[in-house]
């Protein structure tokens, strides 16, 4: 898997696995595990994806970063990144 694929093409299921699986993500986002299980099929809600942004950056060792994942809103959500 190339770096570009890792940065740009992770599926929602792969993102959840990168963050430790259904239970870990449910605790991180303060939702139920069945809700996270549905995200694997229906997609992660945008607000939850933003909430996971810093952890995704950390777990991917910076290969996925908030500036690239959320170029239109990162300045407002994470002003310290500017």
PyMOL CGO cylinders between C-alpha atoms (Angstrom):
from pymol import cmd
from pymol.cgo import CYLINDER

trace = [
    CYLINDER, 0.00, 0.00, 0.00, 1.51, 3.32, -1.05, 0.3, 1, 1, 1, 1, 1, 1,
    CYLINDER, 1.51, 3.32, -1.05, 1.62, 6.42, 1.13, 0.3, 1, 1, 1, 1, 1, 1,
    CYLINDER, 1.62, 6.42, 1.13, -0.89, 8.23, -1.08, 0.3, 1, 1, 1, 1, 1, 1,
    CYLINDER, -0.89, 8.23, -1.08, -3.32, 5.33, -0.66, 0.3, 1, 1, 1, 1, 1, 1,
    CYLINDER, -3.32, 5.33, -0.66, -2.86, 5.46, 3.10, 0.3, 1, 1, 1, 1, 1, 1,
    CYLINDER, -2.86, 5.46, 3.10, -3.41, 9.22, 3.20, 0.3, 1, 1, 1, 1, 1, 1,
    CYLINDER, -3.41, 9.22, 3.20, -6.30, 9.54, 0.81, 0.3, 1, 1, 1, 1, 1, 1,
    CYLINDER, -6.30, 9.54, 0.81, -8.10, 6.22, 0.46, 0.3, 1, 1, 1, 1, 1, 1,
    CYLINDER, -8.10, 6.22, 0.46, -8.70, 4.59, 3.82, 0.3, 1, 1, 1, 1, 1, 1,
    CYLINDER, -8.70, 4.59, 3.82, -12.20, 3.21, 4.10, 0.3, 1, 1, 1, 1, 1, 1,
    CYLINDER, -12.20, 3.21, 4.10, -14.30, 3.98, 7.14, 0.3, 1, 1, 1, 1, 1, 1,
    CYLINDER, -14.30, 3.98, 7.14, -13.78, 0.40, 8.29, 0.3, 1, 1, 1, 1, 1, 1,
    CYLINDER, -13.78, 0.40, 8.29, -9.99, 0.82, 7.99, 0.3, 1, 1, 1, 1, 1, 1,
    CYLINDER, -9.99, 0.82, 7.99, -10.13, 4.09, 9.93, 0.3, 1, 1, 1, 1, 1, 1,
    CYLINDER, -10.13, 4.09, 9.93, -12.04, 2.39, 12.74, 0.3, 1, 1, 1, 1, 1, 1,
    CYLINDER, -12.04, 2.39, 12.74, -9.53, -0.46, 12.81, 0.3, 1, 1, 1, 1, 1, 1,
    CYLINDER, -9.53, -0.46, 12.81, -6.60, 2.00, 12.82, 0.3, 1, 1, 1, 1, 1, 1,
    CYLINDER, -6.60, 2.00, 12.82, -8.12, 3.62, 15.89, 0.3, 1, 1, 1, 1, 1, 1,
    CYLINDER, -8.12, 3.62, 15.89, -8.36, 0.31, 17.74, 0.3, 1, 1, 1, 1, 1, 1,
    CYLINDER, -8.36, 0.31, 17.74, -11.65, -1.18, 16.59, 0.3, 1, 1, 1, 1, 1, 1,
    CYLINDER, -11.65, -1.18, 16.59, -15.33, -0.72, 17.28, 0.3, 1, 1, 1, 1, 1, 1,
    CYLINDER, -15.33, -0.72, 17.28, -15.17, -0.63, 21.08, 0.3, 1, 1, 1, 1, 1, 1,
    CYLINDER, -15.17, -0.63, 21.08, -12.22, 1.77, 21.21, 0.3, 1, 1, 1, 1, 1, 1,
    CYLINDER, -12.22, 1.77, 21.21, -13.86, 4.16, 18.75, 0.3, 1, 1, 1, 1, 1, 1,
    CYLINDER, -13.86, 4.16, 18.75, -17.17, 4.00, 20.60, 0.3, 1, 1, 1, 1, 1, 1,
    CYLINDER, -17.17, 4.00, 20.60, -15.38, 5.05, 23.80, 0.3, 1, 1, 1, 1, 1, 1,
    CYLINDER, -15.38, 5.05, 23.80, -13.43, 7.77, 21.98, 0.3, 1, 1, 1, 1, 1, 1,
    CYLINDER, -13.43, 7.77, 21.98, -16.59, 9.23, 20.44, 0.3, 1, 1, 1, 1, 1, 1,
    CYLINDER, -16.59, 9.23, 20.44, -18.86, 8.49, 23.41, 0.3, 1, 1, 1, 1, 1, 1,
    CYLINDER, -18.86, 8.49, 23.41, -21.33, 6.47, 21.35, 0.3, 1, 1, 1, 1, 1, 1,
    CYLINDER, -21.33, 6.47, 21.35, -22.45, 2.85, 21.48, 0.3, 1, 1, 1, 1, 1, 1,
    CYLINDER, -22.45, 2.85, 21.48, -20.50, 0.07, 19.75, 0.3, 1, 1, 1, 1, 1, 1,
    CYLINDER, -20.50, 0.07, 19.75, -23.50, -0.70, 17.50, 0.3, 1, 1, 1, 1, 1, 1,
    CYLINDER, -23.50, -0.70, 17.50, -23.41, 2.91, 16.28, 0.3, 1, 1, 1, 1, 1, 1,
    CYLINDER, -23.41, 2.91, 16.28, -19.76, 2.50, 15.30, 0.3, 1, 1, 1, 1, 1, 1,
    CYLINDER, -19.76, 2.50, 15.30, -20.51, -0.84, 13.65, 0.3, 1, 1, 1, 1, 1, 1,
    CYLINDER, -20.51, -0.84, 13.65, -23.05, 0.96, 11.45, 0.3, 1, 1, 1, 1, 1, 1,
    CYLINDER, -23.05, 0.96, 11.45, -20.40, 3.52, 10.46, 0.3, 1, 1, 1, 1, 1, 1,
    CYLINDER, -20.40, 3.52, 10.46, -18.41, 0.71, 8.87, 0.3, 1, 1, 1, 1, 1, 1,
    CYLINDER, -18.41, 0.71, 8.87, -21.27, 0.27, 6.41, 0.3, 1, 1, 1, 1, 1, 1,
    CYLINDER, -21.27, 0.27, 6.41, -22.98, 3.66, 6.22, 0.3, 1, 1, 1, 1, 1, 1,
    CYLINDER, -22.98, 3.66, 6.22, -19.94, 5.87, 6.74, 0.3, 1, 1, 1, 1, 1, 1,
    CYLINDER, -19.94, 5.87, 6.74, -18.53, 7.82, 9.65, 0.3, 1, 1, 1, 1, 1, 1,
    CYLINDER, -18.53, 7.82, 9.65, -20.48, 11.04, 10.29, 0.3, 1, 1, 1, 1, 1, 1,
    CYLINDER, -20.48, 11.04, 10.29, -18.40, 14.10, 9.41, 0.3, 1, 1, 1, 1, 1, 1,
    CYLINDER, -18.40, 14.10, 9.41, -18.59, 15.58, 12.92, 0.3, 1, 1, 1, 1, 1, 1,
    CYLINDER, -18.59, 15.58, 12.92, -17.28, 12.33, 14.40, 0.3, 1, 1, 1, 1, 1, 1,
    CYLINDER, -17.28, 12.33, 14.40, -14.51, 12.16, 11.81, 0.3, 1, 1, 1, 1, 1, 1,
    CYLINDER, -14.51, 12.16, 11.81, -13.41, 15.66, 12.80, 0.3, 1, 1, 1, 1, 1, 1,
    CYLINDER, -13.41, 15.66, 12.80, -13.55, 14.57, 16.44, 0.3, 1, 1, 1, 1, 1, 1,
    CYLINDER, -13.55, 14.57, 16.44, -11.23, 11.66, 15.57, 0.3, 1, 1, 1, 1, 1, 1,
    CYLINDER, -11.23, 11.66, 15.57, -8.84, 13.84, 13.56, 0.3, 1, 1, 1, 1, 1, 1,
    CYLINDER, -8.84, 13.84, 13.56, -6.09, 14.30, 16.13, 0.3, 1, 1, 1, 1, 1, 1,
    CYLINDER, -6.09, 14.30, 16.13, -6.11, 10.63, 17.08, 0.3, 1, 1, 1, 1, 1, 1,
    CYLINDER, -6.11, 10.63, 17.08, -5.97, 9.61, 13.41, 0.3, 1, 1, 1, 1, 1, 1,
    CYLINDER, -5.97, 9.61, 13.41, -2.95, 11.86, 12.94, 0.3, 1, 1, 1, 1, 1, 1,
    CYLINDER, -2.95, 11.86, 12.94, -1.26, 10.34, 15.98, 0.3, 1, 1, 1, 1, 1, 1,
    CYLINDER, -1.26, 10.34, 15.98, -2.03, 6.70, 15.10, 0.3, 1, 1, 1, 1, 1, 1,
    CYLINDER, -2.03, 6.70, 15.10, -0.88, 7.11, 11.50, 0.3, 1, 1, 1, 1, 1, 1,
    CYLINDER, -0.88, 7.11, 11.50, 2.39, 8.71, 12.65, 0.3, 1, 1, 1, 1, 1, 1,
    CYLINDER, 2.39, 8.71, 12.65, 1.47, 11.87, 10.79, 0.3, 1, 1, 1, 1, 1, 1,
    CYLINDER, 1.47, 11.87, 10.79, 0.77, 10.23, 7.43, 0.3, 1, 1, 1, 1, 1, 1,
    CYLINDER, 0.77, 10.23, 7.43, -2.82, 11.36, 7.83, 0.3, 1, 1, 1, 1, 1, 1,
    CYLINDER, -2.82, 11.36, 7.83, -2.85, 14.92, 9.09, 0.3, 1, 1, 1, 1, 1, 1,
    CYLINDER, -2.85, 14.92, 9.09, -5.69, 17.24, 9.97, 0.3, 1, 1, 1, 1, 1, 1,
    CYLINDER, -5.69, 17.24, 9.97, -4.64, 19.93, 7.50, 0.3, 1, 1, 1, 1, 1, 1,
    CYLINDER, -4.64, 19.93, 7.50, -4.91, 17.45, 4.61, 0.3, 1, 1, 1, 1, 1, 1,
    CYLINDER, -4.91, 17.45, 4.61, -7.96, 15.61, 5.91, 0.3, 1, 1, 1, 1, 1, 1,
    CYLINDER, -7.96, 15.61, 5.91, -9.96, 18.79, 6.58, 0.3, 1, 1, 1, 1, 1, 1,
    CYLINDER, -9.96, 18.79, 6.58, -8.43, 21.57, 4.44, 0.3, 1, 1, 1, 1, 1, 1,
    CYLINDER, -8.43, 21.57, 4.44, -11.48, 23.84, 4.57, 0.3, 1, 1, 1, 1, 1, 1,
    CYLINDER, -11.48, 23.84, 4.57, -12.15, 23.70, 8.31, 0.3, 1, 1, 1, 1, 1, 1,
    CYLINDER, -12.15, 23.70, 8.31, -8.93, 22.80, 10.13, 0.3, 1, 1, 1, 1, 1, 1,
    CYLINDER, -8.93, 22.80, 10.13, -8.15, 26.48, 10.90, 0.3, 1, 1, 1, 1, 1, 1,
    CYLINDER, -8.15, 26.48, 10.90, -11.44, 26.84, 12.74, 0.3, 1, 1, 1, 1, 1, 1,
    CYLINDER, -11.44, 26.84, 12.74, -11.40, 23.50, 14.53, 0.3, 1, 1, 1, 1, 1, 1,
    CYLINDER, -11.40, 23.50, 14.53, -7.69, 23.42, 15.41, 0.3, 1, 1, 1, 1, 1, 1,
    CYLINDER, -7.69, 23.42, 15.41, -6.38, 27.03, 15.33, 0.3, 1, 1, 1, 1, 1, 1,
    CYLINDER, -6.38, 27.03, 15.33, -3.09, 25.85, 16.85, 0.3, 1, 1, 1, 1, 1, 1,
    CYLINDER, -3.09, 25.85, 16.85, -2.24, 24.17, 13.53, 0.3, 1, 1, 1, 1, 1, 1,
    CYLINDER, -2.24, 24.17, 13.53, -2.07, 27.48, 11.70, 0.3, 1, 1, 1, 1, 1, 1,
]
cmd.load_cgo(trace, "trace")
